[in-house]
Amino acid sequence: MVINPVAFGLSLFKMIMRREKLTVKASDVKSIKMSVNPPKEVVDADYKVIHDGEIKCWVGIGWITEGKASKSDYYKIPEVVNG
């Protein structure tokens, strides 16, 4: 299958072609950092992260759970790791 990056938009094309899992440090998604300067990976994923196998969404004052993450979600949404 050939995907035209112009037709889909470059950011969507990059997301489709990504082969490695995304990660973000837990210290980078604390409330104060998210309010002031959220990580680019989180912004690009529509303010979502995967934490303990669940998709969480930033709503301005905290995180809400949207549901369980699928295998493909790990290539589109960053997973929170310690560090």
C-alpha positions as CSV (number, residue, x, y, z in Angstrom):
1,M,0.0,0.0,0.0
2,V,1.3,3.4,-1.0
3,I,0.5,6.4,1.3
4,N,0.7,9.9,-0.1
5,P,1.9,12.2,2.6
6,V,0.4,15.2,0.9
7,A,-3.0,13.7,0.8
8,F,-3.0,12.7,4.4
9,G,-0.9,15.5,5.9
10,L,2.6,15.1,7.0
11,S,2.0,14.6,10.7
12,L,-0.5,11.9,10.1
13,F,1.9,10.3,7.6
14,K,4.7,10.3,10.2
15,M,2.3,8.7,12.8
16,I,1.3,6.0,10.4
17,M,4.9,5.2,9.4
18,R,6.2,5.1,13.0
19,R,7.5,1.7,14.0
20,E,8.8,2.3,17.5
21,K,6.8,2.9,20.6
22,L,6.5,6.4,21.9
23,T,7.5,7.2,25.5
24,V,7.5,10.3,27.8
25,K,9.0,10.7,31.2
26,A,6.6,10.8,34.2
27,S,8.3,13.9,35.4
28,D,7.4,15.7,32.2
29,V,3.6,15.1,32.5
30,K,3.1,16.3,36.1
31,S,0.3,18.9,36.5
32,I,2.6,22.0,36.7
33,K,4.6,21.1,33.6
34,M,1.5,20.2,31.6
35,S,-0.1,23.5,32.5
36,V,3.0,25.6,31.5
37,N,4.9,23.7,28.9
38,P,3.5,20.2,27.9
39,P,5.9,17.9,26.0
40,K,5.6,18.0,22.2
41,E,4.9,14.2,22.1
42,V,1.8,14.7,24.3
43,V,0.6,17.7,22.3
44,D,1.0,15.8,19.0
45,A,-1.1,13.0,20.5
46,D,-4.0,15.3,21.3
47,Y,-2.9,15.7,24.9
48,K,-3.1,11.9,25.6
49,V,-0.7,9.5,27.2
50,I,-0.8,5.8,28.1
51,H,-0.3,5.0,31.8
52,D,-0.6,1.6,33.3
53,G,-2.3,0.3,30.1
54,E,-4.9,3.0,30.0
55,I,-5.3,6.0,27.8
56,K,-5.4,9.2,29.8
57,C,-6.3,12.7,28.5
58,W,-5.2,16.0,29.9
59,V,-8.2,18.3,30.5
60,G,-6.4,21.4,31.8
61,I,-6.4,20.6,35.5
62,G,-5.7,16.9,35.5
63,W,-5.9,13.6,33.8
64,I,-9.1,11.6,32.9
65,T,-9.2,8.0,31.9
66,E,-10.6,7.3,28.4
67,G,-10.2,3.6,28.3
68,K,-7.8,0.7,27.8
69,A,-5.0,1.1,25.3
70,S,-4.7,-1.3,22.3
71,K,-1.4,-2.5,20.9
72,S,-1.6,0.0,18.0
73,D,-2.1,2.9,20.5
74,Y,1.4,2.5,21.7
75,Y,2.7,3.7,18.3
76,K,0.4,6.8,18.3
77,I,0.2,7.8,22.0
78,P,3.3,8.1,24.2
79,E,3.6,5.8,27.2
80,V,4.6,7.2,30.6
81,V,7.8,5.8,31.8
82,N,9.7,6.4,35.1
83,G,12.7,8.6,34.7
